[in-house]
Amino acid sequence: MTKNFNDRVESLRPRTRMVHGGTKRSKFGETSEALYITSGYVYSTPEEAEARFKEEAEGFTYSRFGNPTVSVFEERMALMDGAEAAWATASGMAAVFASLMCQLKAGDRVVAARALFGSCRYILEEILPKFGIDVILVDGTDLNQWENALGSNTSCVLVESPSNPRLEILNLKKICDLSHNAGAQVIVDNVFATPILQRPLEFGADIVVYSATKHIDGQGRVLGGAVLGTSEFCHDLLQPFIRNTGPSMSPFNAWILLKGIETLELRVNAQSAAASKIADFLADLPGIENLVYPGRPDHPQYDLMKVQMDAPGSLICFDVIGGKIQAFEALKRLEVISISNNLGDSKSLITHPATTTHQRLGQEEREKLGISDSMVRLSVGLEDPEDLCEDLERALKTS
């Protein structure tokens, strides 16, 4: 990788950035990014060590603080989203937690969309209140609720769009405008859309978080997360929190994720195209109801999706007629699609959220979110869509 190339990488098109962004070759001139499996680093003199720890000299000190392979991953993630900087974490949940806790203190106020991944809800409802942080939950699609909740000074706003698992599309621009008027930093969990289909910073978001475990890896191999934002936020707030609390990304995981990024656009676009075909097929299939897919005109936020996203994504939700028992029976009849709580994989995966990802919310709260005992979430992979349609049709037959 030449110096001239790195100087002009921001002017290159997204797919090229995904292959080359952040690359730093060693003296050996390797083609693939180097994998630096090391916990620590040596210095030629004690003065050099002192200078590095004071950040007066470039270089690494300890892999909890930073690692060459992880650094390439961070630079490539920032380039994809158009962020000034990024910081890698051990998992997606570590990214969400760090993005909040690095800037919150007792007495602060957080407003969040009610429709979030179950572990995000746990952070908001169980962990933050223990630190004296007030948390308000709203219907993410109701701008009146946002306006009312943001009538007082607020420190942070947390949303995900599309939401997990009902695929609600939130109006990011309007939510960001309302949040900034209340003095809040807006954190967007962009895991379902990926940076290929949606770039929240363009709509006013301050911070974007990812579970890189999902589409960014895309093959179910490793855990990882990322937090993206301004250089000031990442260096002054996020970096000290991660360095001193330890949710650091493994160099091996960073190397795997870099390989995933190289094919991310190709995979996500193919998965989204396949999901559109499968959603249309399911819409006419007996045995299901309440089909939800952002790419269909019957989705409540279809017009908003077309403004915010480049394509509808790889996730579909629907209810199996007959409740939990019939849903379980249908899942057991699947042969190509696997039962798993993961998503974004090259293999198609199906989940029963009420008993897995969102089981801790309780029946009443799940009903508010539209998560019925008969609902399933399908993550479309890279198989032939016709095979997936046949698998679903066979599994959903009731006679």
Secondary structure, 3 states (H helix, E strand, C coil): CCHHHHHHHHHCCHHHHHHHCCCCCCCCCCCCCCCCCCCECCCCCHHHHHHHHCCCCCCCCECCCCCHHHHHHHHHHHHHHCCCEEEEECCHHHHHHHHHHCCCCCCCEEEEECCCCHHHHHHHHHHHHHHCCEEEEECCCCHHHHHHHCCCCCCEEEEECCCCCCCCCCCHHHHHHHHHHCCCEEEEECCCCHHHHCCHHHHCCCEEEEECCCCCCCCCCCCCEEEEECHHHHHHHHHHHHHHHCCCCCHHHHHHHHHHHHCHHHHHHHHHHHHHHHHHHHHCCCCEEEEECCCCCCCCCHHHHHHHCCCCCCEEEEEECCHHHHHHHHHHHCCCCEECCCCCCCCCEEECHHHCCCHHHCHHHHHHHCCCCCEEEEECCCCCHHHHHHHHHHHHCCC
